[in-house]
Amino acid sequence: MENIRGSYTITPNSNQSGRSQRVVCEGYTSPSAAVISGVPQGTVLGPLLFLAYINDLPECVSSTSRLFADDCLLYRRINSIEDSELLQQDLDQLQDWEKKWMMSFNPSKCEVLRVTLKRKNLIKAAYTIHDQPLKIVSSAKYLGLTIDSKLNYNEHISNICKKANSTRAFIHRNTKSCPRKVKATAYTSFVRPQLEYASTVWCPQASNNINRLEAVQRQAA
């Protein structure tokens, strides 16, 4: 199975017409440009309008798609060259979709992840967006979860242990004089959620991963 993860952008504006925008960086200002599409940002209804704006995207493709905010995941089981061609056709359909709604996919932020245990006879088709080849990766982060090509989640557990240990050390430095109850509350509020996030997906089976997670908790005791 091959996954293609990417993101798209909508030009921000506070009203739907008669707006312009420019970029200011380190004292330099870009020329003004008209804002011809977008949804209001910084408003209560902004996220809802954005979701309504992109809601028809899955109807344009035959592969399975998953949407969350401005992230889009497209995946399909690849058993033959024809399957890979169908996936590329879906990418072409998405490019037509973005033109219709005046949006823009960024090829540099799109990645291809091949999820398989096969070592031989693997179909390695190349995929493109805007005639730019998409980067092939061995792991990718999606909604805070690091997914690798073999779904063993070793890299994900390494990442969350590193992040949790950093947070634990910060709490330890700043709560030395606090009562034990305060330290326990800080740990359960800021460290434990990092260790348990999406655990129903990556629940470890290897003893070394279990020991790494338990080590974080032992150091906080």
Phi, psi and chi 1 to 4 in degrees:
 res  aa     phi    psi   chi1   chi2   chi3   chi4
   1 MET       -  139.6 -176.0  172.3   66.3      -
   2 GLU  -120.1  135.8  -65.8 -171.0  -17.1      -
   3 ASN  -114.5  138.3  -55.0  -91.3      -      -
   4 ILE  -121.7  116.9  -63.1  179.6      -      -
   5 ARG  -111.3  135.0  175.6 -178.3  175.3  -87.4
   6 GLY  -154.0  178.7      -      -      -      -
   7 SER  -138.1  156.6   61.8      -      -      -
   8 TYR  -129.6  164.7   35.3   76.5      -      -
   9 THR  -126.5  146.4   58.1      -      -      -
  10 ILE  -120.3  135.0  -77.5 -175.0      -      -
  11 THR   -64.2  125.1  -53.6      -      -      -
  12 PRO   -76.8  140.3   28.2  -33.9      -      -
  13 ASN  -157.5  155.2   61.1  -31.7      -      -
  14 SER   -89.3  -21.7   56.3      -      -      -
  15 ASN  -128.6  169.9  -66.3  -50.9      -      -
  16 GLN   -91.3   -7.5  -65.9  -61.3   91.5      -
  17 SER  -152.2  160.9   62.0      -      -      -
  18 GLY    67.0   28.8      -      -      -      -
  19 ARG  -115.6  153.4  -55.0  -67.7  -63.0 -178.2
  20 SER  -134.0  164.9   62.1      -      -      -
  21 GLN  -145.7  159.5   64.6  177.7    3.1      -
  22 ARG  -155.6  163.5   60.0 -177.5 -179.8  176.2
  23 VAL  -111.9  133.3  177.2      -      -      -
  24 VAL  -116.9  122.7  178.4      -      -      -
  25 CYS  -140.8  118.3 -179.4      -      -      -
  26 GLU    52.7   42.4  -63.6 -177.6   -6.8      -
  27 GLY    86.6   -6.5      -      -      -      -
  28 TYR  -102.2  139.4  -65.3   92.5      -      -
  29 THR  -118.4  132.1  -56.4      -      -      -
  30 SER   -80.3  162.7   69.9      -      -      -
  31 PRO   -62.6  151.3  -20.3   32.0      -      -
  32 SER   -72.4  145.9  -64.5      -      -      -
  33 ALA  -133.7  144.7      -      -      -      -
  34 ALA   -71.9  141.8      -      -      -      -
  35 VAL   -95.8  112.5  176.9      -      -      -
  36 ILE  -109.0   -5.0   58.1  175.3      -      -
  37 SER  -154.4  164.4   67.4      -      -      -
  38 GLY   139.1 -179.0      -      -      -      -
  39 VAL  -129.2  155.3  -61.6      -      -      -
  40 PRO   -62.9  135.4  -20.5   32.3      -      -
  41 GLN  -112.8  153.8  -68.2 -169.5   -6.7      -
  42 GLY    79.7   16.7      -      -      -      -
  43 THR  -121.2  164.2   64.7      -      -      -
  44 VAL   -64.0  -38.4  174.1      -      -      -
  45 LEU   -85.7   -7.2  -71.2  178.1      -      -
  46 GLY   -52.9  -53.7      -      -      -      -
  47 PRO   -60.7  -39.4  -24.8   35.1      -      -
  48 LEU   -65.2  -42.1  178.3   60.8      -      -
  49 LEU   -66.1  -36.3  -67.8  173.6      -      -
  50 PHE   -62.7  -45.2  179.2   83.7      -      -
  51 LEU   -63.1  -38.9  -66.3  177.5      -      -
  52 ALA   -65.0  -34.3      -      -      -      -
  53 TYR   -65.3  -36.2 -160.1   83.8      -      -
  54 ILE  -105.0    4.8   65.5  171.6      -      -
  55 ASN   -62.8  -24.9 -165.6   49.5      -      -
  56 ASP   -89.4    2.2   65.8  -28.9      -      -
  57 LEU   -56.7  -45.9 -174.4  150.3      -      -
  58 PRO   -60.8  -22.6  -24.8   36.2      -      -
  59 GLU   -72.4  -13.8  -60.1  174.4    4.0      -
  60 CYS   -87.5  -10.4  -57.6      -      -      -
  61 VAL  -126.8  156.6  -63.1      -      -      -
  62 SER   -94.0  -20.8   59.8      -      -      -
  63 SER   -75.1  166.1  -58.6      -      -      -
  64 THR   -79.1  134.3  -55.5      -      -      -
  65 SER  -123.8  150.5   60.7      -      -      -
  66 ARG  -132.5  130.3  -67.6  -72.5 -177.6  -96.6
  67 LEU  -117.1  137.4  -55.9  177.7      -      -
  68 PHE  -148.8  112.4 -174.2   86.2      -      -
  69 ALA    53.4 -122.4      -      -      -      -
  70 ASP  -100.0   15.8   63.8  -16.1      -      -
  71 ASP   -98.8  139.6  -93.8   -6.3      -      -
  72 CYS  -130.8  129.1  176.3      -      -      -
  73 LEU  -119.1  128.5  179.0   69.1      -      -
  74 LEU  -123.5  126.9 -169.1   70.6      -      -
  75 TYR  -142.2  157.3   62.3   90.4      -      -
  76 ARG  -159.7  143.8 -172.5 -175.8 -165.6   95.1
  77 ARG   -75.4  126.1 -173.8 -177.2  -65.6  -86.7
  78 ILE  -108.9  108.6  -55.4  -63.6      -      -
  79 ASN  -114.5   -9.1  -67.5  -40.7      -      -
  80 SER  -156.3  170.1   63.6      -      -      -
  81 ILE   -60.2  -36.2  -64.9  -64.3      -      -
  82 GLU   -61.4  -37.2  -70.5   73.0   18.9      -
  83 ASP   -64.5  -41.7  -70.2  -27.1      -      -
  84 SER   -66.9  -34.2   62.7      -      -      -
  85 GLU   -67.0  -36.2  -68.8  174.8  -11.2      -
  86 LEU   -66.0  -37.0  -72.1  173.6      -      -
  87 LEU   -65.8  -39.8 -175.5   54.7      -      -
  88 GLN   -66.6  -36.2  179.3   59.5   54.7      -
  89 GLN   -61.3  -37.8  -71.3  177.6   17.4      -
  90 ASP   -64.4  -39.3  -75.2  -21.5      -      -
  91 LEU   -63.6  -37.8  -66.8  176.4      -      -
  92 ASP   -66.2  -38.0  -64.3  -22.5      -      -
  93 GLN   -64.1  -37.2  -68.9  -70.2  -22.9      -
  94 LEU   -66.2  -33.6  -71.3 -179.7      -      -
  95 GLN   -67.7  -34.4  -66.1  173.2   69.4      -
  96 ASP   -68.1  -37.8  -66.9  -24.8      -      -
  97 TRP   -63.4  -42.2  175.6   86.2      -      -
  98 GLU   -68.0  -33.7   67.0  172.8  -10.0      -
  99 LYS   -66.1  -39.8  -68.4  177.6 -178.2  177.7
 100 LYS   -61.5  -41.3  175.4 -178.1  176.9 -179.2
 101 TRP  -101.4   11.3  -65.0  112.0      -      -
 102 MET    55.1   48.7  -65.2 -178.8  -73.6      -
 103 MET  -115.5 -178.2  -61.8  176.6   65.0      -
 104 SER  -149.5  120.7  177.1      -      -      -
 105 PHE   -82.4  142.8  -74.6   98.6      -      -
 106 ASN  -105.3  103.4 -171.5  -17.9      -      -
 107 PRO   -57.6  -31.0  -23.1   34.0      -      -
 108 SER   -69.2  -17.3   63.9      -      -      -
 109 LYS  -102.5    3.8  -67.0 -175.3  178.0 -179.9
 110 CYS   -99.7  139.8  -62.1      -      -      -
 111 GLU  -135.2  152.8  -59.8  171.9  -24.4      -
 112 VAL  -111.9  125.1  178.0      -      -      -
 113 LEU  -120.0  120.9  173.5   64.1      -      -
 114 ARG   -96.2  116.8  -64.3 -171.1  170.7  102.3
 115 VAL  -101.3  108.7  179.7      -      -      -
 116 THR  -165.1  156.2 -179.4      -      -      -
 117 LEU  -103.3   -1.4  -65.5  176.3      -      -
 118 LYS   -69.6  145.6  -69.8 -176.4  177.6  180.0
 119 ARG  -113.5  -19.9  -65.0 -174.6  178.2 -178.5
 120 LYS  -127.4  160.8  -63.4 -178.9  179.4  179.5
 121 ASN    56.4   32.6  -59.1  -37.9      -      -
 122 LEU   -86.3  127.3 -179.4   62.8      -      -
 123 ILE   -77.6  115.6  -60.4  172.8      -      -
 124 LYS  -114.5   70.6  -62.0 -177.6  177.8 -179.8
 125 ALA   -76.2  151.7      -      -      -      -
 126 ALA   -97.4  139.8      -      -      -      -
 127 TYR  -120.4  147.3  -58.1   99.3      -      -
 128 THR  -133.7  153.0   62.0      -      -      -
 129 ILE  -134.5  128.0  -68.8  179.8      -      -
 130 HIS    56.9   36.6  -59.5  160.7      -      -
 131 ASP    64.6   15.0  -63.8  -36.2      -      -
 132 GLN  -106.9  126.2  -65.1 -173.3   34.2      -
 133 PRO   -62.0  138.9  -19.2   31.5      -      -
 134 LEU   -85.5  143.2  -59.1 -175.2      -      -
 135 LYS   -70.5  133.2 -177.4 -179.9  179.3 -178.6
 136 ILE   -90.7  126.3  -51.2  -64.7      -      -
 137 VAL  -123.7  156.2  -62.8      -      -      -
 138 SER   -91.5  -15.4   58.9      -      -      -
 139 SER  -154.5  155.0   64.0      -      -      -
 140 ALA  -148.6  150.1      -      -      -      -
 141 LYS   -99.4  126.3 -163.7  169.2 -175.1  178.5
 142 TYR  -134.6  117.4 -178.0   63.3      -      -
 143 LEU    53.9   40.5  -55.9 -177.4      -      -
 144 GLY    83.8    1.7      -      -      -      -
 145 LEU  -114.8  123.2 -177.1   66.8      -      -
 146 THR   -85.4  117.1  -57.0      -      -      -
 147 ILE  -109.3  129.3  -55.9  173.5      -      -
 148 ASP  -111.1  175.4   72.1    0.9      -      -
 149 SER   -69.0  -15.5   59.4      -      -      -
 150 LYS  -114.6    2.3  -60.9 -174.2 -176.7  -58.3
 151 LEU    55.6   39.5  -63.2 -178.6      -      -
 152 ASN   -96.1  -12.9   59.5   26.7      -      -
 153 TYR    62.7   17.4  -63.9  104.9      -      -
 154 ASN   -62.1  -44.2  -70.0  -24.8      -      -
 155 GLU   -65.4  -39.3 -176.1  177.3  -10.0      -
 156 HIS   -62.0  -45.7  174.7   72.2      -      -
 157 ILE   -65.5  -36.6  -68.1  176.3      -      -
 158 SER   -61.5  -43.1  -65.4      -      -      -
 159 ASN   -65.2  -45.2  -67.8  -20.5      -      -
 160 ILE   -72.8  -31.8   63.7  172.3      -      -
 161 CYS   -65.9  -41.4  -74.3      -      -      -
 162 LYS   -63.1  -44.5 -178.9  178.6  179.6 -180.0
 163 LYS   -67.6  -41.7 -175.6  176.8  179.9 -179.7
 164 ALA   -66.4  -38.9      -      -      -      -
 165 ASN   -65.3  -37.5  -88.1  -40.0      -      -
 166 SER   -64.1  -43.6  177.4      -      -      -
 167 THR   -66.1  -41.3  -55.9      -      -      -
 168 ARG   -61.5  -42.1  178.4 -162.8   55.1   77.0
 169 ALA   -65.1  -38.8      -      -      -      -
 170 PHE   -62.6  -44.2  175.8   82.8      -      -
 171 ILE   -64.0  -41.3  -68.3  173.6      -      -
 172 HIS   -61.9  -40.7  176.7   72.7      -      -
 173 ARG   -67.5  -31.9  -69.0 -166.4  -57.2  -90.8
 174 ASN  -102.9    1.5  -69.5  -83.8      -      -
 175 THR  -127.8   23.6   60.3      -      -      -
 176 LYS   -58.4  -38.8  -72.6 -176.6  178.1 -179.6
 177 SER   -93.0    4.6   58.8      -      -      -
 178 CYS   -86.7  154.7  -65.4      -      -      -
 179 PRO   -60.6  156.8  -20.6   31.9      -      -
 180 ARG   -59.9  -33.8 -176.2  176.2  179.9   83.9
 181 LYS   -63.3  -38.6 -176.1  177.3 -180.0  179.8
 182 VAL   -66.5  -42.1  173.2      -      -      -
 183 LYS   -62.9  -41.8  -64.0  178.2 -179.5  179.0
 184 ALA   -64.8  -39.2      -      -      -      -
 185 THR   -65.1  -41.9  -60.1      -      -      -
 186 ALA   -63.7  -39.3      -      -      -      -
 187 TYR   -66.1  -48.2  173.6   79.4      -      -
 188 THR   -69.0  -22.2   54.9      -      -      -
 189 SER   -86.0  -34.9  -61.5      -      -      -
 190 PHE  -114.8  -27.6  -62.1  105.1      -      -
 191 VAL   -98.1  -50.6  179.9      -      -      -
 192 ARG   -56.7  -41.5  -77.8  -67.8  -66.7  -87.7
 193 PRO   -59.6  -32.7  -26.5   36.4      -      -
 194 GLN   -67.5  -38.2  -64.4  178.6   10.9      -
 195 LEU   -74.3  -25.2  -64.2  174.4      -      -
 196 GLU  -104.3   -5.9  -63.3  174.1   -8.1      -
 197 TYR   -59.2  124.8  175.1   74.1      -      -
 198 ALA    58.1   27.3      -      -      -      -
 199 SER   -64.7  -21.6   58.7      -      -      -
 200 THR   -65.2  -19.9   51.6      -      -      -
 201 VAL   -89.5  -47.5  176.0      -      -      -
 202 TRP  -104.4    9.0   55.7  -99.3      -      -
 203 CYS   -34.2  116.1 -175.0      -      -      -
 204 PRO   -70.9  143.1   27.8  -35.2      -      -
 205 GLN  -111.8  -28.0  -63.8  179.8  -14.8      -
 206 ALA   -76.0  136.1      -      -      -      -
 207 SER   -63.1  -33.7   58.5      -      -      -
 208 ASN   -66.5  -35.3   63.7  -43.5      -      -
 209 ASN   -71.0  -38.7  -74.2  -26.6      -      -
 210 ILE   -61.2  -43.1  -65.3  174.0      -      -
 211 ASN   -65.0  -35.8  -67.6  -25.5      -      -
 212 ARG   -66.5  -40.1  -69.6  157.5   71.1 -173.3
 213 LEU   -68.0  -42.0  -66.7  168.8      -      -
 214 GLU   -66.9  -30.5  -68.4  -65.0  -23.8      -
 215 ALA   -63.6  -36.4      -      -      -      -
 216 VAL   -61.7  -42.4  177.5      -      -      -
 217 GLN   -71.5  -37.0  -59.2 -163.1   72.5      -
 218 ARG   -64.1  -38.1  -73.9 -164.1  -62.2  -90.7
 219 GLN   -68.2  -23.8  -68.4  177.1    2.8      -
 220 ALA   -86.7  -10.9      -      -      -      -
 221 ALA   -68.9      -      -      -      -      -
